[in-house]
């Protein structure tokens, strides 16, 4: 293994193990030289990634994507782009699928690219005044991109924006801020990547006056009666696992309907992947029996309206419940939804929360790429 790839693995694991930066199979990292690009495979966890977790691609073949003419139909277009990505894989027999953001990594001229979804950064990028405050904080040191559906359309937008930045500033932007998505930081050394991330966090935190007092809370004994009922109600299509957690942040957003409204929709694609886009909130229940009754009533309406089962149930006075088929998927859903809460709470310092729109949510919810990532992320943890 070459030294550059060793450094890529080290920094990938460093950030991948930190839940302030990465949750589930989110985020991706890459290294490139003149001929090849190594990028995290789709759905692979950065926390324990090895050389086998990266896909090596031929950059000359990747370059075709920028010039090719694809179908106007979004589904067909993404299949065509994915076919070109696969043609660029050096060792296709390994069965690894490159990140859908491979072309973005190849576009940037710096050797290392580390793309993350830190809640601190997304508190800014998922807020109503994100563009204005980003300009104030970073000026010409960062390139801000308004929300664009991920995949080829985002790549083409970045291709044009980065080229304009090059012409004006004579270099590539080292900081890319993607609205309601995350951040790309690029450099020729991993040390500079670390320094840039520290600087970004420092600038954003300078606008935050005081931090939320985060404390653990006891889950009431009545939860032992509620969880089995929720689990069984959601196990009609196969056995499910239900888990609950409670803390002061969860307690804050479960306090009333007004607070819940601020976490009632997703901010980012990852939140849709791991938690879906709709959630159940139970507010006025004085006993375990009432919680179960209210849940069953809401579940019937939920299924009729949305056509799928909820993964997230927030219960006032009890905690946050996640339901899925696998234990690790349940824990990831709890982590991701709690991350959504942090984003919402701190977005108030930047103008208040800005959710994804119904059209943006629909695109992600039906996008084959994200469904693949969800499946790989779950199955990869249960081999």
C-alpha positions, 0 to 999 in steps of 0.5 A, a space after each residue: 500500500 502506498 503512503 498516500 493511501 495509508 494517510 487517506 485511511 488514517 484520516 478517514 478512520 479519524 473522522 469516521 469514528 467521530 459522530 460529530 462528523 459522520 453517522 452511518 455510512 455517510 461521508 466519503 473521502 478520496 485521494 488522487 494522483 495524475 492517473 487514478 482516484 481512490 474513493 470510499 465505496 458506497 455504503 462502507 463505514 469510514 470508522 473502520 475502513 481498510 484498503 478494500 473499502 476504497 474503489 480505484 478508478 481510472 481518471 481518464 475514463 472518469 473524465 468522460 462523464 463531464 463531456 457526455 450527453 445523457 438522457 433527459 429522464 432523471 432515472 435513465 440519466 443516473 443509470 447511464 452515469 453509473 455505467 460510466 462510473 463502473 467502466 472507470 473502475 480498475 478492478 471491477 471484479 471486487 464488486 465495490 460500487 464507487 460513491 455517487 459523488 466520485 465525479 465531484 472528487 475527481 473535479 477538485 484538483 487537490 490530492 485529498 478530498 474529505 466530504 462530511 456532514 457535521 451537525 455543526 456545519 449543517 446547523 449553518 447550511 440547513 438554516 434560512 440565512 445560510 448563504 448570507 452568513 456563509 459569505 460573512 464567515 468565509 468570504 472568498 475562501 469558500 464556495 457556497 452552493 445552493 441546494 441541488 439534487 445529488 448525483 449528475 445534476 449536482 456535479 454539473 452545477 459544481 463543474 460550472 461553479 468551480 470553473 468560475 471560481 478558478 477563473 476569478 481566484 486562480 485556484 480551486 476552492 478548498 472549502 465547498 459548502 453544500 446547502 442542506 447537505 454538507 461540506 467538502 474540504 480539499 488539500 494536498 496534505 491531510 494535515 491541511 485538511 485537519 487545519 481547515 476543518 478546525 478553522 471552519 468549526 471555529 468560525 461557525 461556533 463564533 456565531 453561537 452564543 452558549 451551548 445546549 446543556 446536554 444531559 442524560 435522562 432516565 427512560 421511565 419503566 413504562 417504556 417496557 410496556 410500550 416498546 413491545 406493543 410498538 414493535 409488534 404493530 410494526 412487525 407485520 412484514 417481518 420482525 422488527 427491533 425497537 429501541 429507546 433513548 432519552 436525554 435533555 435534547 430529546 426532552 426539549 423537542 418532545 415538550 410540545 407541538 411547537 418544538 416538534 414542528 422544528 424536527 418534523 421533516 428532514 434537513 439532509 439526504 442522510 436523514 431520509 436514508 436512515 430515518 425516512 422523511 416522516 415521524 410520529 409524535 405522541 404528546 398527551 399520554 398519561 400512561 403506557 396504555 394511552 401511549 399504545 392506544 395513541 400510537 395505534 391510531 396514529 399508525 393507521 393514519 400514517 400508513 394511509 397518508 404516507 404508504 410506509 411505516 415510521 422508523 421514528 416515534 417521539 414520545 413526550 415524557 418517555 423518549 425517542 424510539 427507533 424501529 428497524 429490522 436490525 439492531 445497528 440500523 436502529 442505533 444509527 436511526 437514533 443517532 441520525 435523528 438526534 443529529 437532526 435535533 442538534 441541527 435544528 436547535 443550533 440553526 436558530 443562530 443562523 435564521 432558524 431551520 430550513 427543511 428539504 422541500 417535498 420535491 427534494 424529499 421525493 427525489 431522495 426517497 425514490 433514488 436508487 443510489 440512496 436505496 442501495 447505500 441504505 442496504 449496503 450500510 445495513 448488510 455490511 454491519 451484519 456479515 
